[in-house]
Amino acid sequence: MSFTFIRKQVQAKLKKSLYHPCQIRDFMEMRWTLLLLITLFRTMAAERVTDKDTWVRRILETAGTEATDGAVRVRTGRIVADIVATSQWGLQRTTSTELHDVDLTIDAIFAGVVQWTREVNRLLDQKVSLADQKKYNVEEACSSSEEEEESDNEPIENYEPSDKENQLPTSNNSNSPHSRNKNKNSKDKKTPNICYWTREETIALLKQYRDAPLDVHGRPATHQQVADWHNEDWFPDGAHKRTKVALQQQLKALVRSDRTLIPAKIKELEDE
């Protein structure tokens, strides 16, 4: 069973059961449950637990009961437990190569749940924004108004001029009043090259780093991987994008590039 197949299976089953007109608190409960399961996955991976029944049992224990923990949390846990129970596993495998196959299976399930967590986070942020009647607009975020210039957020330059824009004028009349006015008007209409970070996008970025899955060697996601996920969520039309360098700069400004400080920074921003 391939990595991609298991990841899609996780997403499909979770969506089928939980992707309905939820209240904000439902999304918050789903996210919290998935984050608990991600923490559990990391713990069991560190303990080298390869017994399927143990995984299923501990997932269900984490999900709890409907009477004490609520239907959304229990349903989320049961779906993930069912995926683990029905996935390809390697209980009888002993060689190092075959054991690596078990790791890939565990990692695939982990990555699928992490990806769904990111989607739940995005949907939750959208619902909160709609509830507050604050709809995020990319064009507004990329404007250069005085209000944004006074913002505490660091501006990041993402715009790269085309070859045509880099070409020097060849006309002998380029200094004429008509040409100067034409050039001035062209500059006025040019798309601003500064895209400011809003508080909502900054929090979403930090959550991307926080929830990003480790690779099979236990290494954190790269800046480029996080940039791809972030751009997919925030700039799906491809008109704008955050570069890997932009993310590195923002992470450095927020937590001095120390990822262990991310949870505290998220709480600080959410409490503002």
C-alpha atoms as a printed R data frame, in Angstrom:
    type eleno elety resid chain resno       x       y       z
1   ATOM     1    CA   MET     A     1   0.000   0.000   0.000
2   ATOM     2    CA   SER     A     2   1.655   3.200  -1.140
3   ATOM     3    CA   PHE     A     3   2.219   6.360   0.852
4   ATOM     4    CA   THR     A     4  -0.117   8.398  -1.381
5   ATOM     5    CA   PHE     A     5  -2.917   5.833  -1.220
6   ATOM     6    CA   ILE     A     6  -2.965   5.683   2.570
7   ATOM     7    CA   ARG     A     7  -2.788   9.475   2.849
8   ATOM     8    CA   LYS     A     8  -5.771   9.857   0.515
9   ATOM     9    CA   GLN     A     9  -7.620   7.110   2.361
10  ATOM    10    CA   VAL     A    10  -7.213   8.987   5.629
11  ATOM    11    CA   GLN     A    11  -8.482  12.211   4.106
12  ATOM    12    CA   ALA     A    12 -11.388  10.574   2.283
13  ATOM    13    CA   LYS     A    13 -12.721   8.714   5.318
14  ATOM    14    CA   LEU     A    14 -12.393  11.691   7.611
15  ATOM    15    CA   LYS     A    15 -14.071  13.987   5.118
16  ATOM    16    CA   LYS     A    16 -16.918  11.579   4.445
17  ATOM    17    CA   SER     A    17 -17.814  11.347   8.116
18  ATOM    18    CA   LEU     A    18 -16.902  14.794   9.413
19  ATOM    19    CA   TYR     A    19 -16.982  17.234   6.508
20  ATOM    20    CA   HIS     A    20 -20.439  18.651   7.090
21  ATOM    21    CA   PRO     A    21 -21.789  22.090   8.099
22  ATOM    22    CA   CYS     A    22 -20.001  22.020  11.458
23  ATOM    23    CA   GLN     A    23 -20.095  24.680  14.112
24  ATOM    24    CA   ILE     A    24 -16.833  26.400  14.994
25  ATOM    25    CA   ARG     A    25 -16.580  24.352  18.182
26  ATOM    26    CA   ASP     A    26 -16.874  21.132  16.119
27  ATOM    27    CA   PHE     A    27 -13.862  22.107  14.029
28  ATOM    28    CA   MET     A    28 -11.965  23.056  17.176
29  ATOM    29    CA   GLU     A    29 -12.741  19.651  18.683
30  ATOM    30    CA   MET     A    30 -11.679  17.866  15.490
31  ATOM    31    CA   ARG     A    31  -8.418  19.785  15.393
32  ATOM    32    CA   TRP     A    32  -7.707  19.132  19.058
33  ATOM    33    CA   THR     A    33  -8.373  15.404  18.641
34  ATOM    34    CA   LEU     A    34  -6.134  15.149  15.586
35  ATOM    35    CA   LEU     A    35  -3.347  17.003  17.371
36  ATOM    36    CA   LEU     A    36  -3.656  14.582  20.293
37  ATOM    37    CA   LEU     A    37  -3.383  11.667  17.858
38  ATOM    38    CA   ILE     A    38  -0.357  13.217  16.160
39  ATOM    39    CA   THR     A    39   1.337  13.495  19.555
40  ATOM    40    CA   LEU     A    40   0.406   9.870  20.231
41  ATOM    41    CA   PHE     A    41   1.851   8.809  16.860
42  ATOM    42    CA   ARG     A    42   5.136  10.519  17.658
43  ATOM    43    CA   THR     A    43   5.267   8.806  21.039
44  ATOM    44    CA   MET     A    44   4.589   5.335  19.635
45  ATOM    45    CA   ALA     A    45   7.051   5.862  16.787
46  ATOM    46    CA   ALA     A    46   9.726   6.843  19.306
47  ATOM    47    CA   GLU     A    47   8.876   3.728  21.327
48  ATOM    48    CA   ARG     A    48   9.205   1.624  18.137
49  ATOM    49    CA   VAL     A    49   5.699   0.192  18.610
50  ATOM    50    CA   THR     A    50   4.927  -1.941  15.537
51  ATOM    51    CA   ASP     A    51   2.017  -3.983  16.890
52  ATOM    52    CA   LYS     A    52  -1.181  -2.962  15.101
53  ATOM    53    CA   ASP     A    53  -3.493  -3.900  17.976
54  ATOM    54    CA   THR     A    54  -1.514  -1.662  20.329
55  ATOM    55    CA   TRP     A    55  -1.855   1.268  17.947
56  ATOM    56    CA   VAL     A    56  -5.607   0.763  17.595
57  ATOM    57    CA   ARG     A    57  -6.120   0.365  21.338
58  ATOM    58    CA   ARG     A    58  -4.140   3.479  22.251
59  ATOM    59    CA   ILE     A    59  -5.857   5.559  19.564
60  ATOM    60    CA   LEU     A    60  -9.282   4.563  20.895
61  ATOM    61    CA   GLU     A    61  -8.145   5.260  24.457
62  ATOM    62    CA   THR     A    62  -7.060   8.737  23.389
63  ATOM    63    CA   ALA     A    63 -10.403   9.325  21.660
64  ATOM    64    CA   GLY     A    64 -12.271   8.471  24.876
65  ATOM    65    CA   THR     A    65 -16.033   7.966  25.148
66  ATOM    66    CA   GLU     A    66 -18.960  10.016  23.885
67  ATOM    67    CA   ALA     A    67 -20.344  10.440  27.389
68  ATOM    68    CA   THR     A    68 -17.205  12.148  28.677
69  ATOM    69    CA   ASP     A    69 -15.369  13.400  25.567
70  ATOM    70    CA   GLY     A    70 -18.078  14.135  22.988
71  ATOM    71    CA   ALA     A    71 -19.221  12.605  19.702
72  ATOM    72    CA   VAL     A    72 -16.871  14.537  17.399
73  ATOM    73    CA   ARG     A    73 -13.733  13.517  19.275
74  ATOM    74    CA   VAL     A    74 -14.775   9.868  19.534
75  ATOM    75    CA   ARG     A    75 -15.825   9.686  15.869
76  ATOM    76    CA   THR     A    76 -12.544  11.225  14.743
77  ATOM    77    CA   GLY     A    77 -10.561   8.721  16.806
78  ATOM    78    CA   ARG     A    78 -12.586   5.751  15.567
79  ATOM    79    CA   ILE     A    79 -12.031   6.691  11.927
80  ATOM    80    CA   VAL     A    80  -8.274   6.959  12.391
81  ATOM    81    CA   ALA     A    81  -8.234   3.696  14.378
82  ATOM    82    CA   ASP     A    82 -10.191   1.953  11.607
83  ATOM    83    CA   ILE     A    83  -7.705   3.167   9.005
84  ATOM    84    CA   VAL     A    84  -4.821   1.796  11.061
85  ATOM    85    CA   ALA     A    85  -6.665  -1.498  11.612
86  ATOM    86    CA   THR     A    86  -7.375  -2.044   7.905
87  ATOM    87    CA   SER     A    87  -4.048  -0.802   6.520
88  ATOM    88    CA   GLN     A    88  -1.205  -3.012   5.356
89  ATOM    89    CA   TRP     A    89   0.983  -3.877   8.320
90  ATOM    90    CA   GLY     A    90   4.106  -5.929   8.994
91  ATOM    91    CA   LEU     A    91   3.562  -7.768  12.244
92  ATOM    92    CA   GLN     A    92   5.628 -10.824  11.223
93  ATOM    93    CA   ARG     A    93   8.419  -8.970   9.459
94  ATOM    94    CA   THR     A    94  11.840  -9.055  11.054
95  ATOM    95    CA   THR     A    95  14.495  -7.966   8.530
96  ATOM    96    CA   SER     A    96  15.673  -4.358   8.501
97  ATOM    97    CA   THR     A    97  14.332  -3.767   4.981
98  ATOM    98    CA   GLU     A    98  10.901  -5.146   5.834
99  ATOM    99    CA   LEU     A    99  10.828  -3.219   9.094
100 ATOM   100    CA   HIS     A   100  11.443  -0.089   7.047
101 ATOM   101    CA   ASP     A   101   8.256  -0.930   5.137
102 ATOM   102    CA   VAL     A   102   6.401  -0.871   8.451
103 ATOM   103    CA   ASP     A   103   7.879   2.556   9.187
104 ATOM   104    CA   LEU     A   104   6.668   3.808   5.814
105 ATOM   105    CA   THR     A   105   3.168   2.561   6.556
106 ATOM   106    CA   ILE     A   106   3.118   4.301   9.924
107 ATOM   107    CA   ASP     A   107   4.592   7.433   8.395
108 ATOM   108    CA   ALA     A   108   1.970   7.413   5.641
109 ATOM   109    CA   ILE     A   109  -0.897   7.268   8.125
110 ATOM   110    CA   PHE     A   110   0.779   9.973  10.188
111 ATOM   111    CA   ALA     A   111   1.235  12.211   7.146
112 ATOM   112    CA   GLY     A   112  -2.377  11.715   6.090
113 ATOM   113    CA   VAL     A   113  -3.698  12.739   9.493
114 ATOM   114    CA   VAL     A   114  -1.357  15.729   9.580
115 ATOM   115    CA   GLN     A   115  -2.558  16.868   6.172
116 ATOM   116    CA   TRP     A   116  -6.187  16.603   7.276
117 ATOM   117    CA   THR     A   117  -5.276  18.584  10.422
118 ATOM   118    CA   ARG     A   118  -3.972  21.377   8.203
119 ATOM   119    CA   GLU     A   119  -7.223  21.363   6.252
120 ATOM   120    CA   VAL     A   120  -9.282  21.433   9.441
121 ATOM   121    CA   ASN     A   121  -7.159  24.364  10.638
122 ATOM   122    CA   ARG     A   122  -7.812  26.204   7.380
123 ATOM   123    CA   LEU     A   123 -11.553  25.562   7.536
124 ATOM   124    CA   LEU     A   124 -11.648  26.623  11.166
125 ATOM   125    CA   ASP     A   125  -9.792  29.851  10.402
126 ATOM   126    CA   GLN     A   126 -12.237  30.555   7.582
127 ATOM   127    CA   LYS     A   127 -15.243  29.999   9.840
128 ATOM   128    CA   VAL     A   128 -13.796  32.216  12.565
129 ATOM   129    CA   SER     A   129 -13.079  34.943  10.012
130 ATOM   130    CA   LEU     A   130 -16.592  34.729   8.605
131 ATOM   131    CA   ALA     A   131 -18.063  34.818  12.083
132 ATOM   132    CA   ASP     A   132 -16.126  38.006  12.774
133 ATOM   133    CA   GLN     A   133 -17.034  39.348   9.317
134 ATOM   134    CA   LYS     A   134 -13.361  39.743   8.478
135 ATOM   135    CA   LYS     A   135 -12.837  38.154   5.081
136 ATOM   136    CA   TYR     A   136  -9.185  38.012   4.055
137 ATOM   137    CA   ASN     A   137  -8.417  39.495   0.646
138 ATOM   138    CA   VAL     A   138  -5.074  38.905  -1.042
139 ATOM   139    CA   GLU     A   139  -5.210  42.173  -2.966
140 ATOM   140    CA   GLU     A   140  -5.823  44.143   0.222
141 ATOM   141    CA   ALA     A   141  -2.973  42.329   1.923
142 ATOM   142    CA   CYS     A   142  -0.672  43.265  -0.931
143 ATOM   143    CA   SER     A   143  -1.595  46.960  -0.984
144 ATOM   144    CA   SER     A   144   0.858  49.581   0.256
145 ATOM   145    CA   SER     A   145  -1.497  51.734   2.309
146 ATOM   146    CA   GLU     A   146  -0.253  53.814   5.223
147 ATOM   147    CA   GLU     A   147  -2.216  51.648   7.629
148 ATOM   148    CA   GLU     A   148  -0.270  48.547   6.592
149 ATOM   149    CA   GLU     A   149   3.018  50.416   6.653
150 ATOM   150    CA   GLU     A   150   2.410  51.085  10.340
151 ATOM   151    CA   SER     A   151   1.768  47.391  11.005
152 ATOM   152    CA   ASP     A   152   4.049  45.462  13.336
153 ATOM   153    CA   ASN     A   153   4.406  42.693  10.748
154 ATOM   154    CA   GLU     A   154   7.555  42.519   8.660
155 ATOM   155    CA   PRO     A   155   7.086  43.115   4.912
156 ATOM   156    CA   ILE     A   156   8.417  40.384   2.659
157 ATOM   157    CA   GLU     A   157   9.297  41.014  -0.974
158 ATOM   158    CA   ASN     A   158   7.994  38.230  -3.197
159 ATOM   159    CA   TYR     A   159   7.651  39.998  -6.524
160 ATOM   160    CA   GLU     A   160  10.169  39.306  -9.273
161 ATOM   161    CA   PRO     A   161  10.149  41.681 -12.284
162 ATOM   162    CA   SER     A   162   9.962  40.143 -15.728
163 ATOM   163    CA   ASP     A   163  12.667  40.508 -18.361
164 ATOM   164    CA   LYS     A   164  10.609  43.189 -20.127
165 ATOM   165    CA   GLU     A   165  10.467  45.291 -16.998
166 ATOM   166    CA   ASN     A   166  14.241  45.058 -16.655
167 ATOM   167    CA   GLN     A   167  14.820  46.366 -20.197
168 ATOM   168    CA   LEU     A   168  16.004  49.966 -20.464
169 ATOM   169    CA   PRO     A   169  14.088  52.359 -22.761
170 ATOM   170    CA   THR     A   170  15.734  52.700 -26.185
171 ATOM   171    CA   SER     A   171  13.817  55.690 -27.482
172 ATOM   172    CA   ASN     A   172  15.679  59.000 -27.821
173 ATOM   173    CA   ASN     A   173  12.550  60.777 -26.582
174 ATOM   174    CA   SER     A   174  12.428  58.961 -23.257
175 ATOM   175    CA   ASN     A   175  13.129  62.211 -21.409
176 ATOM   176    CA   SER     A   176  10.294  64.126 -23.026
177 ATOM   177    CA   PRO     A   177   7.412  65.312 -20.778
178 ATOM   178    CA   HIS     A   178   5.030  62.951 -22.561
179 ATOM   179    CA   SER     A   179   7.330  59.983 -21.990
180 ATOM   180    CA   ARG     A   180   7.918  60.912 -18.356
181 ATOM   181    CA   ASN     A   181   4.174  61.137 -17.719
182 ATOM   182    CA   LYS     A   182   3.629  57.830 -19.483
183 ATOM   183    CA   ASN     A   183   6.329  56.163 -17.405
184 ATOM   184    CA   LYS     A   184   4.899  57.661 -14.219
185 ATOM   185    CA   ASN     A   185   1.413  56.378 -15.021
186 ATOM   186    CA   SER     A   186   2.823  52.939 -15.774
187 ATOM   187    CA   LYS     A   187   4.538  52.838 -12.397
188 ATOM   188    CA   ASP     A   188   1.351  53.915 -10.651
189 ATOM   189    CA   LYS     A   189  -0.521  50.986 -12.178
190 ATOM   190    CA   LYS     A   190   2.155  48.454 -11.378
191 ATOM   191    CA   THR     A   191   1.161  45.697  -8.946
192 ATOM   192    CA   PRO     A   192   2.746  46.387  -5.535
193 ATOM   193    CA   ASN     A   193   5.673  44.092  -4.813
194 ATOM   194    CA   ILE     A   194   5.224  44.010  -1.055
195 ATOM   195    CA   CYS     A   195   2.825  41.489   0.442
196 ATOM   196    CA   TYR     A   196   2.379  42.143   4.146
197 ATOM   197    CA   TRP     A   197   1.826  39.366   6.631
198 ATOM   198    CA   THR     A   198  -1.546  39.564   8.350
199 ATOM   199    CA   ARG     A   199  -1.995  38.156  11.838
200 ATOM   200    CA   GLU     A   200  -4.230  35.391  10.473
201 ATOM   201    CA   GLU     A   201  -1.685  34.322   7.854
202 ATOM   202    CA   THR     A   202   1.154  34.479  10.380
203 ATOM   203    CA   ILE     A   203  -0.720  32.181  12.759
204 ATOM   204    CA   ALA     A   204  -1.520  29.820   9.876
205 ATOM   205    CA   LEU     A   205   2.173  29.713   8.904
206 ATOM   206    CA   LEU     A   206   3.257  28.860  12.439
207 ATOM   207    CA   LYS     A   207   0.645  26.097  12.549
208 ATOM   208    CA   GLN     A   208   2.022  24.715   9.275
209 ATOM   209    CA   TYR     A   209   5.460  24.445  10.890
210 ATOM   210    CA   ARG     A   210   3.959  23.014  14.089
211 ATOM   211    CA   ASP     A   211   1.849  20.355  12.358
212 ATOM   212    CA   ALA     A   212   4.280  19.419   9.585
213 ATOM   213    CA   PRO     A   213   5.075  15.677   9.611
214 ATOM   214    CA   LEU     A   214   8.565  14.374  10.266
215 ATOM   215    CA   ASP     A   215  10.185  12.318   7.543
216 ATOM   216    CA   VAL     A   216  11.079   8.641   7.993
217 ATOM   217    CA   HIS     A   217  14.362   9.684   9.613
218 ATOM   218    CA   GLY     A   218  12.643  11.922  12.156
219 ATOM   219    CA   ARG     A   219  13.740  15.170  10.531
220 ATOM   220    CA   PRO     A   220  11.390  18.201  10.441
221 ATOM   221    CA   ALA     A   221   9.841  19.444   7.208
222 ATOM   222    CA   THR     A   222  11.976  21.763   5.083
223 ATOM   223    CA   HIS     A   223  11.142  25.428   4.510
224 ATOM   224    CA   GLN     A   224  10.332  24.628   0.883
225 ATOM   225    CA   GLN     A   225   7.835  21.931   1.883
226 ATOM   226    CA   VAL     A   226   6.126  24.295   4.315
227 ATOM   227    CA   ALA     A   227   6.111  27.031   1.654
228 ATOM   228    CA   ASP     A   228   4.364  24.690  -0.802
229 ATOM   229    CA   TRP     A   229   1.682  23.779   1.755
230 ATOM   230    CA   HIS     A   230   1.225  27.394   2.827
231 ATOM   231    CA   ASN     A   231   0.873  28.678  -0.737
232 ATOM   232    CA   GLU     A   232  -1.616  25.917  -1.535
233 ATOM   233    CA   ASP     A   233  -3.805  27.048   1.371
234 ATOM   234    CA   TRP     A   234  -3.439  30.817   1.063
235 ATOM   235    CA   PHE     A   235  -2.719  31.489  -2.600
236 ATOM   236    CA   PRO     A   236  -4.392  28.636  -4.519
237 ATOM   237    CA   ASP     A   237  -4.730  30.718  -7.687
238 ATOM   238    CA   GLY     A   238  -0.951  31.076  -7.937
239 ATOM   239    CA   ALA     A   239  -1.152  34.849  -8.463
240 ATOM   240    CA   HIS     A   240   0.930  35.402  -5.338
241 ATOM   241    CA   LYS     A   241   3.157  33.149  -3.329
242 ATOM   242    CA   ARG     A   242   5.510  33.122  -0.391
243 ATOM   243    CA   THR     A   243   9.040  32.045  -1.175
244 ATOM   244    CA   LYS     A   244  11.169  29.761   0.925
245 ATOM   245    CA   VAL     A   245  13.331  32.748   1.867
246 ATOM   246    CA   ALA     A   246  10.255  34.727   2.933
247 ATOM   247    CA   LEU     A   247   9.221  31.929   5.291
248 ATOM   248    CA   GLN     A   248  12.725  31.674   6.724
249 ATOM   249    CA   GLN     A   249  12.772  35.424   7.395
250 ATOM   250    CA   GLN     A   250   9.338  35.366   9.006
251 ATOM   251    CA   LEU     A   251  10.188  32.373  11.201
252 ATOM   252    CA   LYS     A   252  13.402  34.073  12.281
253 ATOM   253    CA   ALA     A   253  11.542  37.284  13.142
254 ATOM   254    CA   LEU     A   254   8.872  35.424  15.120
255 ATOM   255    CA   VAL     A   255  10.772  32.729  17.037
256 ATOM   256    CA   ARG     A   256  14.430  33.280  16.114
257 ATOM   257    CA   SER     A   257  14.163  30.156  13.896
258 ATOM   258    CA   ASP     A   258  13.647  27.990  17.003
259 ATOM   259    CA   ARG     A   259  10.707  25.709  16.193
260 ATOM   260    CA   THR     A   260  10.296  24.682  19.821
261 ATOM   261    CA   LEU     A   261   9.038  28.218  20.534
262 ATOM   262    CA   ILE     A   262   6.250  27.997  17.930
263 ATOM   263    CA   PRO     A   263   3.399  26.758  20.210
264 ATOM   264    CA   ALA     A   264   3.977  29.615  22.668
265 ATOM   265    CA   LYS     A   265   4.093  32.156  19.828
266 ATOM   266    CA   ILE     A   266   0.815  30.838  18.383
267 ATOM   267    CA   LYS     A   267  -0.878  31.238  21.766
268 ATOM   268    CA   GLU     A   268   0.533  34.745  22.107
269 ATOM   269    CA   LEU     A   269  -0.813  35.805  18.698
270 ATOM   270    CA   GLU     A   270  -4.206  34.159  19.236
271 ATOM   271    CA   ASP     A   271  -4.613  35.938  22.582
272 ATOM   272    CA   GLU     A   272  -3.986  39.379  21.080
